[in-house]
Every structure is written in C-alpha cells, then in structure tokens.
Amino acid sequence: MEQVTIMFAPGNKRLALAAQRLAATLEAAGYQARIQPPADVESYRAIPGPKLHLGVRGQDALLDAMEANDLLIYHNGVPAREGFYIATCAGDLTVISGGDDTGALYGAVELCERIQASGAIPREIAFADAPAFTLRGPAIGLQKTTIDPGRKTYEYPITPDRFPWFYDKALWLKFLDNLVDMRCNVLYIWQGHPFSSLVKVADYPEALEVTEEEYQLNREVFRWLTDEADRRGIWVVLKFYNIHIPVPFAKHHGLDALQTFPLPVTADYTRKAIAKFVEDFPHIGLMVCLGEALSGLQNQIDWFCDTILPGIKDGMATAGLTEEPPVILRGHHTDPVAVIERAKKIYDNLYTMWKYNGEGLTTWQPRGNWTKTHRKLGDLDSTHIINVHIVADLEPFRYGSPSFIQKCVQASVHRYGANGLHLYPLFYWDWPYSPDKVGEDGARLLQIDRDWMWFETWMRYAWNPQRDEVLERTYWARRLGERFGSPEAGNLLLDAYEASGECAPRILRRFGITEGNRQTMSLGMYMTQLTNAGRYMPNMDLWLSCAPQGERLDEYIRKEEEGKHIGETPADAIIEIEHYAQKALAAARAAMPYVRAAGEEFRRTLTDMEAIALMSLSYVAKVRTAMDVMRYRRDMAPDMRGDLALLHRAKEHLYQSLQLYRELAALTAETYDWANSMQTPQRRIPEPNGFIHGHWTAMLPLYEQEYTNFALHLARMEQGFFPAVAKETSRRPLRTVPYAVLTEGCELFALSSGESAYSDISKQVQSTIVELRDCQAVRISESQAAKGGAAIEIELAEDAKVLIGYFMDKSKRYLQPPTLETDTHANDRGGLEPVMRSAVKVSFSPPVNVHALDYPKGRHTLYPGSGVYMIVGAVEPDQNVVVSDAEMENEKLRALDWLFES
Ligand code: SER
C-alpha cells in the first residue's frame, strides 16, 4: 500500500479538516495516509512517496519558499478569496495553495473529487478555481407547516418538541459536510423572533419564552453549530421578522405579539435583545426583514436605523468587536433602496437580498419591476443576494433541471447584478423532511438526500455560472448514472429532469394567480381561476416581472380575432407543457431497464415524473376548456346566448382534465402525504385552507363537482334555460375632466390593468368597470397614506365630480368612507353613498367602492383623512355616475363563473 504524506501547518481548523478529508479519501482509494507538519523546501523531497501540502498563500512558509524558488508558479492566476491553486511540483509533491483557509479547504475538496473519480492522485495537475458568488448557501426554517395555537405566523419558540431535528447533531454534521462538498459558505436560518429563545435581556426577564433548560440547550446547540459551521468555512446567519415581540412579553405589557409600528417599549426591548445576541453570539450574522407586521416605509426606516442597527452597535461595543459584522437587509414588504439610503449613513457593512422569481421558480428571463429593484440593489457596491424563495410551484416533487437552473444563476448575475445565493429547500415549511409517503421502514425521507440535485445544481452554478453547456450535460449524466447504476440510466434520467423542469415554471407563469405561498400550483386550479382570474386578485408581478413577455388568457382571447399576439401565449405554453411533460415521462420510463442501483429512489423518481405529467396534462386540458369558455363569453349576446358548440368542446376538455386528475389523485395517494409544505389558511388557490385541501385526493371531489356543474348548466342551456340578466342599459366609459396633480411625489396614471397603483409598493390595478376605463387616477405613496393620510392637491380644468375610491376593509390601514355620525360635513359635496361598488381591484387589496364628490374648477387640496384611499378620476358632473347593483350583477353573470358553480 503506497504511503502518502499530507503536510499542513497545525493551528488552523479548516486546514485540519481539509487534511482529514484528504486522508480519508486517500485511504478509500487504497493509499496509506499520514499527516505531519510541513517539511521545508529543501527537505520535503526526502520524504518517501507522494506528498500533499496544503496551506494559505502568504501565511505558509513552504508555499512562500516554493513561490520564491519558482517551484510554484501560478500559471492561471494567484488564488484570491476562497480560491485555490492545485499544482504538481517537483519531487512528487502536490500543493494546494489557498487564497485563504476556506480556499485551501475547497482545494482539498476538489482534489478529493479527482482522486475519487480516478482512484489515484493526479500525476500532473495545475488547476486554479474560485467562486463567482460571494455568498452561497441554503436557507432552512425554524418554522412549521401549521400555526401554533395561540400564536401567529412565523412564531415558534425554539424548543425540542417543536424542532427535534434542530438538536440532532449527527444530522447537522451530515448536512454541514454536504455543504462543504457543495462549497457553500453560508447557512441561513429563518425564525420569527429567535432572541427570546436564545438570550436573556436583563431589563425584560419576561421576554424569555423557553424554560431555563431549553434556553441553556439552545445556546449550547447554537454555539456548537456555529463552531462546526465555521470549521467548514460556513457563516451562520439568523433571519428575523419585525416587529415580533415574545408572547409572554406581549402579555406582560398588554400588547399584541405582532406590532405594526414602533413603541418605546418594543424599541427598547428589541435594541437590548439584539445587543445581547451580538454580545453572546458575535459570529452569527443577522438578516433583517422589516415586515411583515411592521408597516409604513418611514416606520421601517426608523426601526432599522434607530433600533436594529444601534442594537448591533451596542452589542459590538460590549463584545469588543471592531469591525462591523455584515447585516443583510431583506427587501420584503419594504422599499429596500429607501431603507439602505438612510442606513448606509450609519452602518457600512450592509448586504441586500430580494426574491429571485417571487415565491416560485418561473423564468430565467426576469424583467419588469423586480428586475429594476434587483438592479438598484445590485448596483450598490455591496453583496446582493438572490433569494430563491419558497418555490411553491415546485412543491412537492423532485426538481433538478441543470440547464434551467444554470440560466437562472446567469440571469441573476447579468440581469440582477447579484453575487450571492440564498436557496430555499423544495419543501421549506417542513424541514428536514420530504413529503414523500414513508417507506417500508417507516422513516421519512430527508430533503438533503432526496433533493441533492436541487441543492447541488444551484451551488454548482453559484460557484461558476459560466460552465460549458455540453460538458455540463456529461457531468450530470455521469452523476445520475453513478447513482442509478448505469450511464444509460444517467442519460435518460437527466432527460427526464431537464424536461420535467420546464413544466411547473411554464404553468405557473402563464396561468397562475400568484407566484407564492398563496397557491399550491400542483393541486390544479378551478375553472373560474382560469377564466376569471381577476376575481382572485392575481399578482401582476407574476406576469410582468417573473414571466417572459407574453399574454394572459384574457388578453389572448381578446386579441385572438385580430390574430396579433405577442410573446409566450397560452396556446404556445400548453404546446410546450404537453411536450415537456410527455418527454419527461417517456425518458424516465425508458430508463427503467437500465437502473441497477437505488431502485427505490428510481421508483419514486418515476412516479414523480408520472405525477408531473398527469398534473401538467390535466392543466393543459383545463386551459383548453378555459379558452373555449372565454371564446364563448367574448362572442355571446348580452343575454349570454352563443355558440354552444364551443361549450360542448370545452366539456370534452374538462372531462379529459378530470380523468387525468383522477389518475393523479390515485397515484399521489400512494406516493405523497402532502402537496404543500405550508398548510395554513394562507394557501388560498385552488381552495382556501392548506390543511384541509393539502392533497389531490381532497381536491378531487371538488373538481368532480365542478365538472358536474358545468355539464348540468350546459344541458340546461341546450334546453334554452339561461340565467336571467337584468334589463340592459348601455354602459360606456364616463366622460372625464382633465386635471393636474400638484403634490410632489404624486402623479396621474391611466386606470388600466397592470398599472402600479402606488409609488412605493408593488401593487397593480387588476381590473376596473367599464365606466372608469378612461379615468386618470392619482398614484400616491401607500405607506404615507396608511401612516398619516395623503393630502393631494389637484387642479381641475372644469367643474367635476371627483371620484374617490374607498377600499372595503374596516382596518385602520384604510381610509373609511365618510359618515354623518362622526362628521357633520360628510355630505357637503355629496359622496356619502357609493356610486359604484367593487369598481376597481388592486392586487393584494380589498375591492374599491367609488364615491363621487362635487368640486368646482380650480385648485383643491383633498385630505379625506388618515388611511389608504385612491383618487380614481375626475368626470363631467352632468352625467349619470351611478352604476346600479343590477348592472354589477349582470357583469358578474356575464363572467360565466356560474357555469362551474352549483
Ligand atoms: N412570504 C413570506 C416571506 O417572504 C414567507 O415566505 O417572508
């Protein structure tokens, strides 16, 4: 057995780990490995047999001497941060020269891979490499699938009964070693408010919400985890939401646990809790989400700059830290650019983060407002991290399309200006388990095992996004081939992964309601969610930012007769979805005879491909149904009579979709416990309540009913029975009056779908009734209106009725319609009663009722009070502005939703 001598200067834990890994790999390859301190440049040759030396350039005597003597020449660049150079040198010596100790560790990982692949130390190697992304790592949640009784979203004290896996050190070590293999350098852990499980704040003993024993255990595990991670070059970052206060603290002070704006007592507690955390855990990073409870941009800026950052500085002072630790500002529910503007005046080391494709994975051609925000953050001279968040559209199946993911990482660099990766697992809320039904041994699968390809693909391209496409194919086919026992199986399963990876992104981006937590895409959608998406508050950014240029179903059907279409149309999408779904399934089936290893995992992969195909084809048939129903709607007479042949064709498609769904439900009953990892009422599409409707078998009866409803209604229409529409009056856009808005920061915009309703937050107009179609509305700051109201000065060119929109929500956030009970002047200009109901829909907002107020020509400052509202337009006063409820009812009837309802 040949002896190999591994040399490194003792005293560095990452080098020690690198040496251990090399020794283990060499032993497995049949060598005998011996570790010793380095010899000097003249004597190393005397050591018999092959020698490996690893060190950090500039801090290592042997490397220095080798460089000085031209024995080590960096022919392809000097190793820098986290980079390495591996070279064969004279005298049977292989050196790993790290740009730093993490670089040396990665050099060892690289060399181990090569030794494993060839079975021997390379005879000749001269290889330099370094990561493209500054941060690369997964995010895991100390979160659960359902809400704890008596608590709210994200609020889970860290205790062994809630998170047994968190205390499982063997599991952590397996995961951390896995992260080193993938060359990850960060581990993000998400929590609502971790401080109350980890620190004691002297002034607020009531804030601790775990027992003394749990508190001690938490600290021990966190310290251990941080040390083990650090040994592997991994920085642990803890993310928290705001403003969350611990439940016992909230009770003690008579407050809610979730706070929408700062109070002196919450600010004092939070500042002290953060200071204590930084003092006790100086090496754990912090990631701040200035929401979702905390509202109003000014509140958020103040909270970040006057409470959180000072808390960190207090902690630094006590801990004696001289360098500011990086603080990651997560742009979610805030305007991160505005926050950073002020924060950078008091804190230098700020990183930023924004979601990649919202809460799904939909495209590598991002555009629109999301891209603008990313660019602004990416252009700050800092680290900007893409947050591959939730990926709700991929739940619950395996996902690992290398070419899709590689292009996403490339887009992150070139479209977004990002240089950091934060990757969610595929089944976030239930970490560490996958949702696959348990095997015969009763053990649940771990996501790190099941979804190895998901993690590896992202990390591989975060290391180097520009890898050669052809070689990548060879690489992944080999990896899959090794796993499943033959090159043929590897090739075919790669085809299956690549093709299946195209299905969910295309379905969601073209037909989904939301990119996020609100929808479990794999459970399908109701017909009305396709034919009348506006009713479900679709998220416009899904279409405008997180999808390639293209048309939604309603646009497509509207333009169909003209024959002029743009971008990816629904018709294009279903052809592609069908193609990829069938291709994935055929490839997985073709692999079967070649599978010689991991048979159980192959069977699960195959059933995933079957399920993805059934889901996709069921969608395709449903979209075809929707298209025919929408064509009928477009062309029908005002009394809803039209070409019933279209509806008969639709019925056939719907039956086909249902048949496929029946098969899907039967298959998944055997293979999955859940379709969704979030099982709270927040899941609303297709059906509210993710707990009750968390499986295909739960949705199937509802889709059966949907088909039955449609068939019955169609039969009645055949017999000449249609719902009665109220007497028709002609509806047309109101005649408008030109006006200007004079208040700085406000502007006019055309009140049409897709337009941003506010200047400071991404919420779009989704629909308006026909009467308002020509109106110009005023774009205001939502947070300002929510906080203190928005005073808006306008100048009317003529006497007008000014249309004010009130959101139908009783909360303080929204301006309430005037009432004579509390305001004697409420009806001075008219406008006490709404003239139009549910006349405007804005994403993530309640429907808008419109009131009409008389104003003479000239300048006026409107300040109807504190809360969000909307100036919808100004219209000529001498016309009927009242839209009767009957007309609204007709509008609803003509949407044809009733076709699918009982
Ligand atoms: N939607 C929540 C967030 O973005 C949880 O995923 O934080």
Boltz pocket constraint, residues with backbone or C-beta under 6 A from the ligand:
constraints:
  - pocket:
      binder: B
      contacts: [[A, 332], [A, 390], [A, 517]]
      max_distance: 6.0
